[in-house]
């Protein structure tokens, strides 16, 4: 029976355990560039024993940023420092991953600690774009509806970002199709009210995503994994539903997506969700069982026992953790100890492992 520290091979990548550092926005970039903060933030989680370490949502275009402080991959100059990060992660026995993203109608906002307010164009903000000219709520800009040519350009932006990610040394890519950002906006009937081939029917609303996947696979090695994060439900019947996610999963099995990372919500404001441990895990389980695809569980998973249970009970194949890694960058090392599983520690830290509580 697999457990949290069982290896998992996906394509040509072997993960040493099932623990993933989930993408976490750091809002610490200037003009999209990674810096020492990202090296230490991501590198310390690799030192801490995670198998796969993802960057935060990384914008494929300047207008695809959530805030002016987002990480970016829209120009070749971004590659150099990112390569330094991927090389360090791999030296720790972890796999570097990048999440490619476009914020759509939820862009041009200040960072959270600056109030999450609109950044006006005259103050360094930009016009926002979405499948339809429908704002997320009154606290966000009214987006412009993407034209067909602009949709094609955005697909190209994702492809270009994937190629740069490859050059920077990333071994796994994840598309951000959740939380009310652009791909999610196209998928959901709550935000996509287009009347052309990109709106209306289920088949039309998933077209943008499928075109991105097809475009990326032209430059991303077939042997390297490509993940997709989705909001598996929007918690209302009028939005994207669990059944839609299962239907999409059946299609993605033939579209070179290797794993579905199952989050929820974020596209429809003022939805009441009962937040409790593992509240989203059931979606990873249902999609996995219905489609046979690999899935990842994410959301309020904080203990070794919770994470291990997900794997032992075959509810998902990977456990994505975010806030718990902010509390404890070395969560895998402490989790293995709690589960009485012996795993290697970095040689620089081994004396702490061996000495226990002796100081």
N, C-alpha and C positions, 0 to 999 in steps of 0.2 A: 504493500500500500504506500503510495507516495505521501510525503509530508512536506512541510514548509521548506525543508532543506534538501529536497530531492532535486537533482538537475532536470532541466527541460531543454530539449533540442528543438529549435524551430528553424527550418531551412538549414543554413550552414552555421547558425549561431547556437552555441550551447550556453545556457544560463546555469550558473552553479547552484542557484536556489530559486525559489518562486517569489522573491521579494523585489518589488520595483519601486524606485523613487518616482512618484507621480509628478507630472509637470506642475510647477508652482511658480506663479508670476512673482518676480522679484522687483520689478519696476526700478531697476538700477543701471540702466543703459543710457548712453548719450548717442543719438543718431544710430541706434540699433546695435552698437558695438558691445561685445562681451568685454569684461575687465576682470580685475583681481577678485572682485566680489564673487563673480560666477565661478571662477576657478576654485576658490576656497569652498563656496557653497556646494557645488556639485562634487568636487574632489573629496571633501570630507565624508560625503555619503558613500562614495566608492570605498574609501578607507574603512568605513563602518560596516562593510560586508554586503551591501546590496548587490544583486546580480545585474540589474539593469538600471541605469541612471538617465532619466530624461531631463532635457532642458525644459525651461518654462515654454509656454506658447510663444513660438518664434515667428514673427511677422514676415510674410512673403512679399510685402510691399509696404511703403511708408504709411499709406492710408489704411493698411490692415492692422495697424497697432491699436491696442486698447488705449494706451496712453503714449505721450511723447517719450516715456522712459522704458518702453518695451525693448526686449531683445529682437534683433532682426537678422534676416538672411537674404536681403534683397539686392545686395551688391557684393562683388568679389572681395572687396576690402574687409568684409566681415569674417572671411575664412581664416585668416592667419591666427588670431587669438583663439578662435574656436578649436582649431587644430591642436593648440597647446593643451586645451582642456581635454579633448578626446584622448590624446596620448597619455595624459596623467591618469584618467579613468581606467584605461586599459592596463596600465602598469599595476593597478591595484587588483586586477583580476575581474573587473566589472566590464560591462558592455555599455558604450555610450549611445544614447538615443536622442533624437530631436523630434519635437512636436511642431509640425508646420501649421500655421494658423492665419486666419484673416478674421478680424473682429466684426466686420460688417457694420450694422447699424449701432453697435455698442462701442464704437471707436471714438477717438478724439475726446477722451475724458482724462481728468487728472488722476494721478495715483491715489489709492485709497486713503493714505494718511494726509493727502491734500484735499480731502473732502469728496472725492469721486464726483467732480463737477464737470460740466461742459468746458472744453478748451476752445474759446472762440478762434476763428481763423486769424484774426488780427493779433492774437496772442500766441501764435504758433500752432494752432489747431488746423483742421482740414475738413473738407467736405466728406461726409460719410455716404456709404453706398450699401444697398441691400437689394434683395430680389424685388421688393415692392416699397413704395414710398410710405412706409408705416413706421413710426417711431416706436422704440421699445416702451417708453412711457414719457411723460411730460418733462422728465429730468434729462432726457437725451435729445440730441439733434434729430431733426426730421431728415431721414436719408433720401438720397436720390435713387431712383430705380435704375438698376444696371441695364444698359443696352446690350444687345446681343454681342456687339463687338467688344464691349467692356467685359462681358462674361468670358469671352474667348481670351482676352488679355489676362484675366485673373487666373484662368486655367494655366496659361503659360507661366504666370508668376509662381504658381505652385510647382510646376516642372522645373523652372530655373532654381527655385529654392532647394528642391530635392537634389539637383546636380551639385549645388554648392555644399549641401550637407554631406554628400558623398566625398567631395574633395576635402572637406574638413575632418573626415575620418569617422563620421557617425556610421554605425552598423545596423541600427534599427530606426525606422521612421514611423511616426504616428501622425495621422491627419486629425485635426481637431474639428470634429463634427458635432460638438455638444455645446451646452451652456449658452445658447442664444447667439452664437457667433455665426459667421456667414454661411457655412455649409449647413448648419442646423436651421438657419433661417430659410434656406431653400427647401429643406426636407419638410418643414412643418406647414400645414395648412393655416395655422394661426398667423404666420408672418409672410407667407408666400401666396399672394392673391393674383399672380400673373395670369394672363389669358393666352400666352404663347406656349411654345414647346417646353418651357421650363416651369410651367405652373399648371395648376388644376389637378390632374390625375396623379396617383402615386408614382406611376412610371415617369411622368414629366418632372415631378418634384425631386426625384433622385437622379435626374439626368446630369446635373451639375457635378454631383459627387462622382458619378461613374466616369465622367469625362476627365476629372482630376486624376482619378486612379489610373485610367488608361494612359494619360499623359505622363504621369510620374513613372510608370513602369517602362517607359521608353528610355529613361535615363538611370533609373534605380536598379541595381543588379537583381536579377530574378532570384538569386540565392540568398538575398538579404531580406529579412522580414519587413512587412508593411502592416502596421496596425491602424485601426480606426477607433477613435473615441466617439461615442454617441451619447445623447441623452435618450436612454432606452424608453423613457416615458416623459411626457410633460404634465402628467398627473391630472389631466382633464380630457374628456372625450373629444373635445373640439380641436385638440392638438395632436402631436405625434404620440402614438400609443405603443404599448408593449407588443401588440400584434403586428404593428408596422415594423418594429425592430426585428421581429422574427422573420417577417416576409423579406426585409432587406438582407438579413443574414443568409437566407437561402440563395439570394442573388449573388452576394459577395463571395460565397464559396467558389464561384466560377470566375471571380474578378481579381484574383491574386491578393486578396486581403487575408492575412494570416491569423489575426486575432482581433476580436471586438472588445474594447475597453468600455465597460458599461457603467456610465454615470447616469444622472437624470436631471431634468429641469433646466431652468435658466433662460428660457426663451419667452415665457409668459409671466408677466409681473404679478405679484400679490397672490401667488399660489401657496396654500398652506400645506406644508409637508411635515409629517411627524418624524422628527429627527431622532434616531436612536441607533445604537450600534448595529452595523451590518444592514442598515435599512435599504441599501441598494443591491445587496448581494443576490437577492432573489432574481433579479433581472439577468445577471450574469449566468445564474443557474438555469433559468428557463430558456434563454437563447442557446446556451450550450447544449441542453438536452434536445431542443427542438431542431437544431440545425447541424449538430455535430461539430460546430466550429470551436476553436479555442477561444476562451473568454477570460477577461480580467475583471476582478471585483475591486471596487473602490468606494470609499465613503464611510467615515467613522469606524474604521478598523484600527484599533489602538493597542491591542494586547497580543502577545505571542500565541495565547490560546485561541483567540478569535481567528487570527491569520492561519494558524495551523489547521484549525477545524475546517476552514473553507477548502483547503487542499485535500485533507484526509477524507472529507465527505464528498469530494468530486463536484463541488458547487462551482468552481472556477479553476483555471489553470495557473493564473498568476494573481498575486495580491498587490495592488497599487496603493501606496501609502503616501500621504502628504503631510498633514499637520503633525503626525506622530514623529516624522523625520525632522521636523523643526524643533520638536521638544528633545529628541534624542537622535543625533546623526548616526549613532552606533547601534541603532535598534536591532539589526540582525545579530550582532555579537551578544547582546544581552538576551535576545529571544532564544538563541540556541542554548544558552546557559539555563534559562527557565525550562526549556523542553528537554534538558539533559541530552543534548545532541552536541557532539564535539566537532567543531569546525576550525579551520586554520584562522589565526589572527595575523594581522600584519606583524612581521618580525620585529618591528620597532616597538610594538605594544605587548609582545609575548610575556614579558616579565610581569605585567599586570594580570594576565590570565593565569599564570602559574602561581602567583603569590596570593591570590584570593584577596582576603581582607587583611593581609599582614602589613599593608602600608608601603 
